[in-house]
Amino acid sequence: MSAPFETLLRDIAQEELGETPGADFLAELQAVLEENHLDTESNVPAWLKQFFTALHHRQSLPLTPEPDEQTEAEVGEFFASLQALAPFDCLDDGEWMRVRLSQHSMLGFVSVERGAYLVTPLSQVPDDGKSDLSRAKLLDRPA
């Protein structure tokens, strides 16, 4: 039986793929979670659960500070690893991360520099091919 966070990610992948993820994908996802200490539910930061839950349930989140949670999770490495899993359309720039879920019509950003994240509908991002990246860079500007 998988942990709730893994189940959430599997559900997102299933909707993005339009089919049940295959055994290879599930093994890769499990490996990413294990490598980044996110295979144990108590290690998954609450804000990270909220981020992916909002993406999955198509709920906007305004710019929200990440609480200072101490877990063994390696969240930065998790996003870097997530880039290899196509359904999440993740881009890790080091200073910020973007997750674009086209079937969910949602976009999420995490700003390392600001220690904050947001989730917004793709319809709120201008369709010029660059705005999602520009918006992430704006988050890195000092307030």
N, C-alpha and C positions, 0 to 999 in steps of 0.2 A: 504494500500500500504506500502511495506516495504522500509526501507532506503537502499541506495546503498551498504553499508557495509554488511548489513544482506543479501541482494540479492547475493553479491559476495560469502559469506559463504554458502548460499543455493546452488548456482551453483557448488561450489567445492564439497559439500556433494553429490549432485546428480550424478556427474561424478564418485566419489569414490564408491558410492553405486550401480551405474549402473541402477538406477531407481529414480523416483521422491520421495524425502523424505516424509515419512508419517507425519500425524498430530502430533503424539507424539514427533517425532524428532523436528519438527518445533516449537512446544511449548517449548521444552527444550532449543533450540537455542535462541529463543526470551527471555526466562527467563535468560539465561546466559548473553545476551547482556544487558538486563535491570538491572540485579544485579550489573553489572560492568560499568554502565553508558555509554555503547556503543550503545544504542538504538537511540541516537540522533546523527546524522551525524557530527555535529559540535564538538562533544566530541571525535570522532575517530581520533587519531593522524595520520598525513599524512604518517609517516613511517610504521605504522601498515597496512594501506591500501596498501602501496607499497609492503610490505612483502607478503600479501596474494594475491595481484594481480600478482606478479611475480610467486608465486607458481602455481596459476591457469593458467597463460598464458605460463608456462614452460620457464620462463626467468631467467637466472642466475643473481644473484646480488653478487658482491664481498663484502667483509667485509665492511659494511657501518655504520658509526656512527649514532646513534639515535639522531635526533635534540632535543634540550630541548624545548619541547612543553608543555604548561600548559593547561590541560583539566581536567575535572572531572573524566575521565576514570581511571579505576583500571586495568591496563594492566596485571600486575603480577597475579592478581586474575582471570582475564579473561583466561590466559593460564592454570592456575590450574583447572578452571572449564571446559575448553575445553577438558581435559583428559577424561571426562565422555562421550564425543560425539565421538563414535568410528570412523566415517569416517575421522577424522583429525589425528588419530594415534599420539596424542600429548603426550609428556612426559615432565613434569615440575620437574626439579631437584632443583628448588629454585634459583640456581646461573645461570642456563641456561634452555632454553626450546627448544624442538625439535618438529617439525611437519613433519611427513612423509606421503606423499600422493602417495601411490603405483600406483594407476591408472593414475596419472599425471606424474609418474616417477620423482618426485621432493622431495627435502628435504630442510627444512628451520631450521635455528638456530637463537636464540636470546640469547645473552650473557648479563646478568644483570651486571656483574662485569665490562665488557668492554663497556657497553652501546652501543652495536653494534649488527648487524644482518647480515645474509647472506642467500642466496638461491642458491642451486646447484642441478644439475640433480643427481638422484640416481646412474646413471652410472659412476659418478665421485667419488663415495665412494666405496672403496674396499669391496667386499662381504665376510667379515669374521665374520659378525654378531655383531661386536663390534665397527666398525670404525665410525659409526654415533655418538656414544656416545663419543668415543675418540676425534673425531673432535670437538665436543662441548666443551669438557674439555680443549682442546688446546686453544680455544678462550678465556678461562678465565685466561690464563697465561699472565703476564705482557708483554707488547710489548718490 
